[in-house]
Amino acid sequence: MFSISRKLRREAKSVGFVPTMGALHEGHISLVREARASCDVVIVSIFVNPSQFNDPGDLERYPRDLTADAAILAAHEVDYIFAPEQSEIYPEGFSTFVTVAGLSDRLEGESRPGHFRGVATVVTILLNTIRADRAYFGQKDAQQVAVIKRLVLDLGFETEVVVLPTVREESGLALSSRNALLSDEQRKAAVVIINGLREAKLAFKKGERNAAALTEIVKRVIGAEPLASLEYVAVVDRDSLQPVEKVGDDEVLIAAAVHFGSIRLIDNVILNRKQ
């Protein structure tokens, strides 16, 4: 990959990079399409990153099918798939980790200790290896996006971080590789997440600015679904992830994490979305 990357830079070709953990779905493909439309060369990585899983069972359950993923990517004219072994990313004696302080500690960071250290470390390795002009991420993982934007800025990577809207099933459920682990009943019930978030967004559009009131709307909707167990709902600044008491003019996230049995799903909506 280093060799290919050097060759592409010598040829002055623009490189679009889509980092994934495989189990590809339409959300990933929307990123690939955007990269294909904007760049000369498209590279997709497939690597289930062990350092971002704080639950060994979750890592073990994570769906993997490299053959199927490669076939999907070939159909979308991806130029290179980078699917390294764990020993390539984390060789024996590996002892360097990247921590984005502050942004990593709240929301997902509270319930998944070490998760964002793992994300920041592997993204640093991938960006350094591929040296892409643009890297593409989905809005569904809003906190991950904030962490990576900060990392790229602080560590001086030239890569532009491009964030695309969350892709959803017809029901509204955000596409996620974890959806494959839901039972049919849980999948139907999981629509309650976006229903709650959209109801709060509607209240915002009608004039509600109090974050506690918006939070209560989401809690009420999700709480009415017997199969759903709410872990958190928060109203935070989109970039700093700091809690907001009253929504002003800046972009704000309403973010939620919900369990359906052993499966944990996240989603968010943006208030005051800017162009």
N, C-alpha and C positions, 0 to 999 in steps of 0.2 A: 504493500500500500504506500509506503514511503516513496518507493521508486516510481510508481504511477503518478503520485502527487507531484513529485519533482518534474516529471516529464510534462504534465499538464501545465505547470507554471511556466516552463520553458517555451511551451507553445502558445502561451498567453490565452489559454482557454478559460472561460468563466466556469466555475464549479459550484453546483448546488448539492447540498448534503442533507439527507434526511436520516437522523439517527433513530433506530427502533430497537425494540426487544423482540421483534418477530410477531407471530400470531397476527398477521397483517389484516386490516379491515379497511373499509372505505375512508375512514379518517386518515390513515396513513397514505392511502392512494391520493387523497386530495392534496397532500403535501408534495407527493411525487409529481403530480400533474403540474402544480405551480412551479416546481423546480425545473421540470422539463420545458415549460413555456418560457422560462426566464434565463436559463443557463445553457451553455454549450454541452456540458457534461453533467450527468446526474449520478451521484454515488449514494447508496443506501447501506447503512450498517445494520447488522442483525447480531445483537449480543445481549443475552439475558444477564444483566449485571448483578452478580451476587452481593456486592457491597452495598446495594441500596435496599436490600430486603432485611428487615430486622426480625422477620418471622421465617424460620427455616421451612416451615410447612407451606407458607405462601410461595416461597421460591420453588419448592418441589412441585407444587400444583400448577405453576405458571405454564400455559400451553406452549409447546414447541413443535414446529414442523417446517424445517428449513427447506425441504423439497417443495412443499406447497407454496411457501413464501417466495422462493426463487422463481417458480412458474408465474406467479402473479406479477412479479417485478419485470420479468422478461416481456410479458404482454404489454407493459407500460414503458418499454424502451429504456429501461434503466441501464446505464453503461457499465457500472461496476457494483457488485455486492461485496461488502467487506464483512465477513462473518468469522471473526478471529476465535481461536480457542481461548479459554480462560487464562492459560499460561502465557499467552502473548500479551494480554492486557495487564495481568498481574503476575509477572515472573517471580520465581523463587526469591525471597528476600525483599519483596516489595514493601516499602515502608513510608511512602509519601502520599499524603491525602490533602485534598483541597476543601477548605471550609469557608462558606460565605456566611459570616457572622451576622446575627440579627434576623435576616430573612429566613434562615433555615430553622429557627427555633420555635416558631409559632405554627398554628393550624396543623398541617400535616406533620411538621417537625415535632410537635408535642406528642403525638400518638405513634410516630414512627421514628424513634431516636436513631440518629446516624443515617437516615434515608438520604437527606440532601448532601451530606458529605460524600456518600457513594455516587450520587448523581453528578455532583460538581467534579469529582475526581475523574469519572469515566468520560464526561463531556470534555474536560480539559485534555485528556489523552487523545480522544477522537479528533478534536479540533486541531491539535498539534500535529496529528498524523496526516490528516486529510487536507488541511489548509484551505478550506472551502471559502469561496467568496460570500456565499449565503448559506445559512443553516435554517431549516424549516421546522417549526414546532406548532402544536395545536393549542388553542386557547383552553381546552378542557383541563389541562394541567397548568393552571394559572400560576400557582406558586412556583412550580418548576421553571416556568418562563421567566418570572421575576428573578429567581436565583441565577439563571443562566445569563440573563441580560447584565446583571451586576458583575458576574464573573468575567464576561467578555470585556466589559468596560474596565474593570479593575486590573485585569492581567494583560490588557493591551492586545487582545486578538483582533485581527483585521476583519474577521468574519462578521457579516451583518446578520442579526437575528431577525428572522421573518416569522410573524405569528399569524396563523390563519384561524378563522372561526371554527368552533366545535361542530363536527359533523354528527348528525343525529339520525336515529331510526325514525320511521314514519310516526311512531308513537311519541317521539320527543326524547326518548332515552338516548343519552350521549353514547356514541360508539366507544367501546373499550374492549381490549382483549379479554378482560375478566368477564364480560357478558356471556361468553361461551360456557362459563362455569355455573351460570344460573339455571335453575329449573324453569320450566315454562311458567309456573305459577309465580315464581320470584321475578321473572323477567317482566311479566305484566304488572306486578306490584311496584317494580323499580321506577316506573313512569312517575310515581308520586314525587320523586326528587325534583324533576324539572317542573312539574305542576306547582309545587310549593314555591320554587324560585321565580317562576313566571307570575304567580299571584302577587308576590312581593314587588316584582318589577312593575306590574300594573298599578299597584298602590302608589309606587313612587311616581309614575306618570300622572297619577291623579292628584299628586301634591304631597304625599307622605314623605317627610325628610328625616324622621326620627329613626335611627338605626335599630333601637330596641323594638320599636313597633314592627319594622320590616322583618326583624329576626323572629318575632312571635308569629307572624303570618306563616313563615316557612315551617316553624315548629308545629303549628296547629295542623297544617295540611299533611305533613309527613307523619305526625303522631296519630293521625286517623287511620293509617295503614297498618294492620296487625303484623304483617311480615317485615316491616321496616323498623330498624333500631337506629335512631339518630345519634351520631357521635358528636358532631358539632355543626353549628351554622354560625357564620360570622360575616359582619359587614366591615370591609377593610379597604384602605387605599390600594389601588391596583399595583402601584410600583413598590411602595414601602411595606405594604401588608400591615401597616399599623391600624389598629381599630379606629373606627369612625363613630362618633356619637350622633352627629348630624351630617347628612349628605349635602355637600356644597356643589361647586362647579367642577371639581376634579373627577377623573374616572374612578369609580368605586366598584369593588367586587362584592357580590353576595355569594359566598362559597359554602358548600355543605359536604359532609361525608356521612354516608349511611351504610349500615350493615344489613344484608339479607342473608341470614344464616351466617356462614363463615366467609361470605363474599362481601368485600368492602368496595363501595363505589363512591366516586367524587364527581361533583359538577359545580358550575358557577354561571352567573349571568353578570353582565357589565351594565352599570348605570352611568349615564353621562358619556356614553361611548363617543370618542372623537374620531374624526376621519383618519 
